[in-house]
Amino acid sequence: MAAATTAPTPPGSLKRIVAASLIGTTIEWYDFFLYGSAAALVFNKLFFPESDPLVGTLLSFLTYAVGFAARPLGALVFGHYGDRLGRKKLLVLSLLLMGGATFAIGLLPTHATVGSAAPVLLTVLRLVQGFALGGEWGGAVLLVSEHGDAKRRGFWASWPQTGAPAGQLLATGVLSALTALLSDAAFASWGWRVPFLLSGVLVVVGLWIRLSVDESPVFKAALAAAEQRKAAAGQVEKMPLVAVLKHHWRDVLIAMGARMAENISYYVITAFILVYATTQVGLTKQTALNAVLIASAVHFAVIPAWGALSDRIGRRPVYLIGAVGVGAWMFPFFRLIDQGSFGSLLLAVTVGLVLHGAMYAPQAAFFSEMFATRMRYSGASIGAQFSSVAAGAPAPLIATALLADHGSSTPIALYVIAAALLTVIALACARETRDRDLAEIAEDAPANSRVGADA
């Protein structure tokens, strides 16, 4: 295994970079998850009122899935320019796009005002959200991974990952407060717009922090080396996408497989559960939102702990704990929710998210360590976001359709278990990447085919 030779960033600077990535990803995920919660709770009535309630929910989740369809395009575009121009510039752009689209959703007219144009406009803005998020994740985790040292990379890189539960916490908390304070009629009339408009304020704060950090030193060194090669020998670099598909296609496939259980389980546990708990079990919206709210706080707390553990025992063992655990938890998960109490619902969601965290925490470092610097943004983003089209995008839609067809949670549990098996297979094909020096990964040596890559 390569020795860790990259000079670590001073602790004070590293913490500032971690904070910038965390706040930025929190805002991005707040915007993205806010849509998912609103899709489950009110969008079916506001934008698809002529449909049967469950069909309206399906159509609402379909627009939710459209956002995932745009994420691969965002991964390609942001990955290409992020590998050419740097991580920081593209992260600023992704934040502006996401925040602008979310703010605009808060201003949208509903079906009652403009008819069929309303869901069309909603879908367009959802596409912009997905495009922005497709470029956000790779840049945020790379900025931290490339600043930190190998010994604690799993811990530090897991902090941008906490932006997902933090965003979920913020989005669910705002919605929960509004549903508690407002009547159903007031919330449906104007209350649902408030959290979307709030995004404008959050974006200003996020931009101020994100503009204050420096570019990755690993990237700057790789860019300088590429310029020297070009000046000395006229050697022109391949496009990042071409280089990734030529030298790292195995790593891309492994990353996609690793994402299946992580992505599917998360959206079943946090988005679909709002539908299942309210329509199948008969719990109130407030009860379901409160359970997700508390569980998301626990999720936020455990992710850095799982990341630190991956620094001690490796990325793959921790990831396997999560994949196997989520698969094993699915039947108890639904049995607990079917009991119809807040306590059982909270236990089900909390344990599910803790196990999910074991996959999500080491993912940032694991994927970063697979790819060479000048194709790392593209490789990590493509591996993560292309899988989301088959995983997270249809997950609430498939789960809702299975519930509508069978009236039972059993096929939904089997669906998540199948995803967990795919992830276990992908991890079995991977090699350990812990302690790898990001500056020394050769562009023509895929991480999962190098001799001595095992820890």
N, C-alpha and C positions, 0 to 999 in steps of 0.2 A: 504494500500500500504506500502511496506517496506520502511523504512527510508533509506536515502542515507548515509551509514556509511563508505563506502570505502574512505580511505584517498586520497585526490586529489594529483596529481603530481604537483610539483612546476611549475609556469607559464613558466619559461625559458626552463625547460626540456620538458614540454608539447609542446611548440612551435617547438622545435627541432624534436620531434617525429612526429608532424603534417607535418613539412617540409619534413622529410624523407619519410613518407607515400605518400605525395602528389607528390614528384618528382619521386618516384618509380612507382606509378600508372600512372603518366603522360607518362613515357617512355613505360610502358606496353601498354597503350591505343594508344599511337602514333604508335607503331608497329602494333597493331591490326587494327586500322582504316586506316592506310596507305594501307594495303592490300585491304580494302573495296573500297577505292577511286580508287586505281589502277585497281581493278576488274571492276569498272564501266567505266573507261576511256581507258585503253590500254591492259589489259590482254586478252580480247576477241580476239584481233588481233595477239598478240604475242604468245599465247599458244593454241588458237583454231581457226586458220586462215581459215580452210576449211569449217567452218560453216557459215550459214546465219548470218548477223550482230546481229540481235536480239537473234537468237539461241546461237550465240557465247557469248553474254552478259549473257544469262541464264546459260550456262555452266560455265562461269566465276564466277557468283554468287553462283553456286553449290559448287565450291571449297571454296568459301567464307563461305558457310554454313557448310562445313565439319569442320571448326575450332570450330564452336559451338558444334558440335557433340562430340568433344573431351573434352569440358569444364566440363561435369559431371564427367568424369573419373578423371580429374584434381582435381575437388572438393572432390571426395572420397579419393584420395591418399593424397593430401595436407591436407585435413581436418583431416584425421586419424593421420598423423604424426605431424600436427600442434597442435592437442589436446594432443598428447603424449610428444612431444619434445619441443614445444614452437613455437610462431608465427615468431620470427625473422629469425631463420634458414631457414624456408620454404620460406620466402619472398626473401631471397638472392638467393635461388635455382630457384624460379620462374622467377626472373629477368634475370638470366644467360640463362635459357632455351629460354625465349622469345627473348632476344636480339640476341642470337646465331642463332636462326631460321630466324629472320628477316634479319640479315646480310647475311645469306646464300642465301636468296631469291634474294638479289641484285647481287649475282654471278651466278645465274642460267642461263644455256643456254636456248634459246627459241625453239619453234617448228621448226623454219627454220634450226636450227643447229642439233638437236638430235631427231626430230620427236616426236612421241607419248610419249617418255620418259620425255619430258619437263613438260607436265601437271601432270604426275605421281609424279615427284619430287616436283612440286609445291604443290600438295595435301599433300604429306608427311610433308613438312615443315609447311603447314597450320595446320595440326594436332598437331604438336609440339607447335605452337603458342596457339592453343585453350587449350591444356592441361595445359600450363603454366598460362594462364589467368584464367582458372578455379580455380586455387589455389591462385592466387594473390589477388583477390578482398576480400575474407573473411579475410585473414590475415592482409591486410592493414587497413581495417576499424576496426577490432578488436583491433589492436595494439593501435589505437587512442582512441577507445571507452573505453578500459580497463584502460587507463592511466588517463582519464579525470573524472571530477565529474558529478553527475547526472544533476545538474542544467543547465549546458551548453553542455551536451553531444551531443545534436542534432546539435549544431553549430560546435563544434570541429570535430565530426565524419563526417560532410558534406564536410570537406576540402579534404579528400582523394577522395570523389566523384567528386570534380572539376577536378581530373586527367583525367576524360573522356572528357569533353570539352577542357581541356588544350591539351590533346593528339590529339584530333580532330583538334584543332586550329593549332597545330604544324605541323601535317601531311598535312592538307589542305593548310597551309601557304607555306610549302616547295614545294608542288606540284604546287600551284598557281604561285609561283615565277618562277619555272622551265618552266611551260607552257607559261609564259609571255616572258621569256628570250630566249627560244629555239623555233626553228621551229618544226612543227609537226613531220617531219622526224627525226630530231635530238632527240626529246623527245622519240620517239618510238624506236630509235636505241640504245641510251645509257642514256639519261636523266632520264628515269624512275628508273634507278638503284641507282642514287645518294641518294635519301631519305632512301632507304633500307640500304645502306652502312653506312650512317650517324648514324644508330642505334648503331653501335659498339662504337662510341665515347660517346653516351648518356648512354650506359650501364656502362661504366667505371665510369662516374660521379655518376650515381645512386647507384652503389655498394659502392663507397667511403662514401656516405652519409648514406646509409642504415646500413652499418656495425658499424656506430658510435652510434646507439641508444641502449637502454636497453630493455630487455624482459619485457613484461607486468607484473606489480606487482600482479594483480589479478590472472593471470595464475600461477605465482610462488607460491603464497599462496595456490592455489587449488592443485598444484602438491605436495607441502609439506604435506598438509592434507591427500592426497591420499596415500603418502608414509607412514605416521604415521598409517593410518588405516590398511595398508598392514602389517606393522611390528607388530602392537598390536594384530590384530585378524586374520591375514592371509587373509584379504578380498581383493580379486583381482577385479580390475575394469573391467567392460564390455568394449568391443570395442566401441569406440565413435559412429560408425554407428549403432550398435545394440541398444545402449542406446538412440540415437536420435529417431530411429523408434519405440521404445517401449514407451518412455515418451513424445516425442515431435512431433509425427506424425501430429497432428492437426496444429501445428505451421509451419511445413514444407509445408503443403498444402496451408496454408494462405499465406506464403511467395511466393510460386509459383504462386498463383492467383494474388497477388499484383504486381508481375513482368510482367504480360501479357501486360497491356497497356503501361507500362513504356518502356519495351523492344521493342515491335513492333513499337510503335510510333517513337521511337528514330531512328531506322534504316530506316523507311520509310522517315522520315524528312531529314536525313543526307546522306544516301547511295542511296536509290532508287531515290531520288529527282534529283541526278546528271544524271540519265538515263532519267527521265521524262522531265526535263527542256531542255535537249539537243535534244532528239529524237522526243518528242511529241510537244513541244512548239517552238523549233527551236532556243533556246538561245545557246550561245557559251559555251564551257567548262569553259573558264575563268570567264564568268559571273556567272555561277552556283557555281564554286569554291569560288568566292569572296563573294557571298551571304552566303554560309555556313561558311566561314571564319569569317565574321563580326558577324553573329548570334551566333557562338560558343563563341566569346568573351563575348557577353551579357549573354549567358548561364553560363559561368564561374563565372560571377559577381553575378548572382542572386541565385546560389545554396547556398552559406553561409547564405544569407538573409532568404531563405526558411527554412534552418536548424535552424536558430535562432528563427524563428516564431514557429517552432515545439516544441521548449523549452517552449514557452509561452502558446500555445493553444493545444498542443498535436500532436503526430505523425499522427494519423488517420485523423483529420480534414484537415491538410495540404496535405496529400496524396490524399484525396478525391477531393480537389480543382483541383489538377493536373489531376486526372483520368477523372472527369466530364468535365474539361476544354478542354483537348485534344480531347475527343469524340465530343464535340460541335464545335471545331475549324476545323475539317477535311473538311467539305464542303467549308467553306470560304477559307481554306488553298489552295485547288486546284483551286478555282475560281480566286483567286489572281494570282497564277502562270500562269494560262491560259491567263492572260492579256498580258503576254510577255514582261514586262518591268523589269528592275533590281530592281526598287523600290518596286514593288508589290511582286516580288520573295523574296526580303529581309524581307519585313514585314511578309509574310507568314511563312518563316522559323524561324524568330526571335520569334514571338508570340508562335509558336509551341514549341520551345525549352524552352522558359520561363515557359510554362505550364508543360512541361516535367520535369523541374527542381523541381517543387512542389512535384513530386513523387520521384525523384531521391535523393533529399537532405535529407529527413527524413529516407530514406530506410536503411542507414547504422546503425543508432541508433536503429531504429525500429526492424530490424532483430537481432541485437546484444542482445537486451533486451528480446528476446523471449527464449533464450537458456541458460542452466547452463554452467559454465566456462569450464568444462572438456569435453563438447561436443559442445561448441559454434562454433568453427571453422568448424566442420563437419556440424552442423545444419544450420548455416547461408550460408555456401557454397553450400550445397545440395539444399536448398530452392531457392537460387538465380540462380545456374547454371543449374539445371535440367530443370527449366522452360525455359531457353534460347534455348533449343533444339526445343521446340514447338513455341517459341515466336520470338526472334531475329534471329535465324538461318534461318528460311525459309521466313522471312518478305520481304527482297528485291526480293527473288525468286518468292514468291506468288504475290507480287505487279507487278513485270515485266510480269508474266504469265497472270494476269488479264488484264493488259494493252494490251498485245498481242492479247488476245481473244476478248476483248470488245472494245478496242480503246477508252476507256473512263476512267475517274478518279472515277466515281461513285462507282463501286464495291470495289475500293481500300479504299475509304473513309468509306464504310460500314464495311469493314474488320477491320479497326482500331477502329471504334465505337463498334463493337462486343467485341474486346479485352478490351475496356474501361468498358463495362458492366461486364465482368468477374472480373475485378479488383475491381469494386464497390461491387460486391457480396462478394468477399474475405474479403474486409475491413469491410463489415457489420458483418462478422463472427468473426472478431478480436476484442480484447479488448485493451484499451489504455495501453501503456507501459512506458509512460513518468515518470521520477523520480524514476524508479526502480533501486535498488542497484545491480549491476552486481555480486557482491560477495555473495549476499544472495539468489540468485535464486536456489531453491532446484532442484536436479537432477531428482526427480520423480514428479515434479509439473509443468506441461506445462503452459506456460505463458497465453494461451488463455482458460484455464479452472480453474484458481485459483480464489477463492473468493476475492473480493476487488481489482481486477486488474484494474478496471476502474478508470480513473482519475476524 
